[in-house]
């Protein structure tokens, strides 16, 4: 079984507790707008939009906010074309890799902010392709436990449903599949009676860099917190291993 960084999940949970809801809703709204702009406002045919809306519901984002974000993406409002997705690559203290997904209406502002955050705490920004080869985009589906099913029974069912890999993480079952199979695998798993906590595309590390020095860990945590608070940062992934 493979491993992936838990930091995106830790970040999201921490963010919901620590960051002002308005800032969280801004990030979620941008993701919904981009998804609607790329593939339309119908969630039955736009799986990316459905995933973005599911995240918004999990965060208790008001329905009006969701509808306005969809409207912007489908052409209502003049600001839709200003938002673009930009991915940054770089290194953390200790040499671990970092990928940062942003949704921004100002490339210059976001680049400046990312550079500042990394340099302030001992990281540095890399060029395009500098670390992306260390990650693989995969579908990641987190399930709630299914009553009456042993892990062995669940694994057989989930593999038949399209899982490439299965892992127990923090008491939950995490299913990995190819990016292309995420939607179909999610739907098959639901038909099996499992309750899905989240389903999304993530950059999963191919290998990990062990971080043992406490000072280095502290610097990395400061970078993660600063990224979490930046309104343009949608998500981030690392191969840093603190365990």
C-alpha positions in Angstrom: 0.0 0.0 0.0 1.2 3.5 -0.8 1.4 6.5 1.5 0.5 10.1 0.8 1.0 13.2 2.8 -1.7 13.9 5.4 -0.9 17.6 5.3 -3.6 18.5 2.9 -6.2 17.0 5.3 -4.6 18.4 8.4 -4.4 21.8 6.7 -8.1 21.7 5.8 -9.3 20.6 9.2 -7.1 23.2 10.9 -8.1 25.8 8.5 -11.8 25.4 9.2 -11.1 25.9 12.9 -8.6 28.7 12.7 -9.2 30.8 9.6 -12.1 33.2 9.2 -15.0 31.6 7.4 -15.0 34.5 4.9 -11.5 33.5 3.8 -12.4 29.9 3.5 -15.5 30.7 1.5 -13.5 32.8 -0.9 -11.2 29.8 -1.6 -14.1 27.5 -2.1 -16.0 30.0 -4.3 -13.0 30.3 -6.6 -12.8 26.5 -6.9 -16.5 26.3 -7.8 -16.2 29.1 -10.3 -13.2 27.5 -12.1 -14.9 24.1 -12.2 -18.1 25.6 -13.7 -16.1 27.7 -16.2 -14.2 24.7 -17.5 -17.0 22.1 -17.8 -20.4 23.9 -17.2 -22.7 24.3 -14.3 -24.4 20.9 -14.4 -23.2 18.7 -11.5 -24.5 15.5 -13.3 -22.0 16.0 -16.1 -19.3 18.0 -14.3 -17.7 15.8 -11.7 -15.2 18.5 -10.7 -18.0 20.9 -9.9 -19.7 18.3 -7.8 -16.5 17.7 -5.8 -16.0 21.5 -5.3 -19.6 21.9 -4.1 -19.3 18.9 -1.8 -16.3 20.7 -0.1 -18.4 23.8 0.2 -21.2 22.0 1.9 -18.8 20.3 4.3 -17.7 23.8 5.2 -21.3 25.0 5.6 -20.9 27.5 2.9 -24.2 29.3 2.3 -26.2 28.1 -0.7 -26.4 31.6 -2.1 -22.6 31.8 -2.2 -22.4 28.5 -4.1 -25.0 29.6 -6.6 -23.2 32.9 -7.2 -19.9 31.1 -7.7 -21.5 28.8 -10.3 -23.1 31.7 -12.0 -19.7 33.5 -12.3 -18.2 30.3 -13.8 -20.9 30.0 -16.4 -20.6 33.5 -17.6 -22.6 35.8 -15.3 -20.3 38.6 -14.2 -17.3 40.1 -15.8 -14.6 38.9 -13.4 -14.7 35.1 -14.3 -11.9 35.4 -16.8 -9.6 37.0 -14.2 -9.3 33.8 -12.1 -6.8 31.3 -13.2 -5.2 28.2 -11.7 -1.4 28.5 -11.1 0.7 25.7 -9.7 4.0 26.5 -7.9 6.8 24.0 -7.2 9.5 24.4 -4.6 11.4 23.0 -1.6 10.9 23.0 2.1 13.6 23.2 4.7 15.2 19.8 4.9 14.9 19.2 1.2 11.3 18.0 1.0 9.3 18.8 -2.1 6.3 21.1 -2.1 3.5 21.6 -4.7 1.1 24.5 -4.2 -2.1 24.9 -6.2 -3.5 28.4 -6.4 -6.6 30.1 -7.8 -5.8 33.7 -8.5 -6.8 36.9 -10.3 -3.3 38.3 -10.0 -0.3 36.1 -11.0 2.2 38.7 -9.8 0.6 39.1 -6.3 0.4 35.4 -5.8 3.9 34.7 -6.9 5.2 37.4 -4.6 3.3 36.1 -1.7 4.4 32.5 -2.2 8.1 33.6 -2.6 7.8 35.6 0.6 6.3 32.7 2.6 8.9 30.2 1.5 12.0 32.5 1.9 10.8 33.7 5.3 10.9 30.2 6.8 13.8 28.7 4.9 12.2 27.2 1.8 12.6 28.2 -1.8 10.6 28.4 -5.0 11.6 26.1 -7.9 11.0 26.2 -11.6 8.3 24.4 -13.6 8.9 20.6 -13.4 11.4 20.9 -10.5 9.4 18.7 -8.2 6.3 17.7 -10.0 8.0 14.5 -11.2 8.1 13.4 -7.5 4.2 13.3 -7.4 1.5 11.5 -9.2 -2.1 12.8 -9.6 -4.5 10.2 -8.2 -8.1 10.0 -7.1 -8.3 9.8 -3.3 -11.5 8.7 -1.7 -11.9 8.7 2.1 -14.6 6.4 3.4 -16.4 6.1 6.7 -16.3 2.6 8.3 -19.0 0.2 7.0 -20.7 -1.7 9.8 -20.4 -5.4 9.7 -17.5 -5.5 7.3 -14.0 -6.7 8.1 -11.0 -4.9 6.5 -10.3 -8.0 4.4 -13.9 -8.1 3.1 -13.9 -4.4 2.4 -10.6 -4.7 0.4 -12.1 -7.3 -2.0 -15.2 -5.1 -2.6 -13.2 -1.9 -3.1 -10.7 -3.5 -5.4 -13.6 -4.8 -7.5 -15.0 -1.2 -7.5 -11.8 0.1 -9.0 -9.4 0.8 -6.1 -5.7 0.5 -7.0 -4.6 0.8 -3.4 -6.3 0.9 0.1 -5.0 2.2 3.3 -6.2 2.7 6.9 -5.5 6.2 8.0 -6.7 7.9 11.2 -9.4 5.3 11.6 -10.8 5.8 8.1 -10.3 3.7 5.0 -8.6 5.6 2.1 -9.0 4.4 -1.4 -6.5 5.3 -4.2 -7.4 5.1 -7.9 -6.2 6.7 -11.1 -7.4 10.2 -11.8 -9.4 9.0 -14.8 -11.2 6.4 -12.7 -12.1 8.6 -9.7 -15.7 9.4 -10.7 -16.6 5.8 -11.7 -14.9 4.3 -8.7 -16.7 6.8 -6.4 -20.1 5.8 -7.9 -19.4 2.1 -7.6 -18.3 2.5 -3.9 -21.5 4.4 -3.1 -23.6 1.6 -4.7 -21.8 -0.9 -2.4 -23.3 1.0 0.6 -20.2 2.9 1.8 -20.5 6.5 3.0 -17.9 8.8 1.4 -16.3 11.5 3.5 -14.4 13.1 0.6 -13.4 12.3 -3.0 -10.9 14.4 -4.8 -7.8 14.6 -7.0 -4.5 14.9 -5.1 -0.8 15.0 -5.9 0.4 11.8 -4.2 4.2 11.6 -3.4 6.1 8.7 -5.0 8.5 8.7 -2.1 9.1 10.6 1.1 11.8 12.7 2.8 12.1 12.0 6.5 12.1 15.1 8.6 13.5 14.5 12.1 15.0 17.8 13.3 12.6 19.7 15.5 13.7 23.1 14.2 13.1 22.0 10.6 9.7 20.7 11.5 8.8 23.9 13.1 9.8 25.9 10.0 7.8 23.6 7.8 4.7 24.0 10.0 5.1 27.8 9.8 5.1 27.5 6.0 2.0 25.3 6.0 0.2 27.7 8.3 1.1 30.7 6.1 0.0 28.9 3.0 -3.3 27.9 4.7 -4.0 31.5 5.5 -3.3 32.8 2.0 -6.6 33.4 0.1 -5.1 32.4 -3.2 -3.8 29.0 -2.1 -6.3 26.3 -2.9 -4.3 23.3 -1.7 -0.7 22.1 -1.2 1.1 18.8 -1.2 4.5 17.6 0.2 6.6 14.5 0.5 7.8 15.5 4.0 7.4 12.7 6.5 7.2 13.7 10.1 6.3 10.3 11.5 
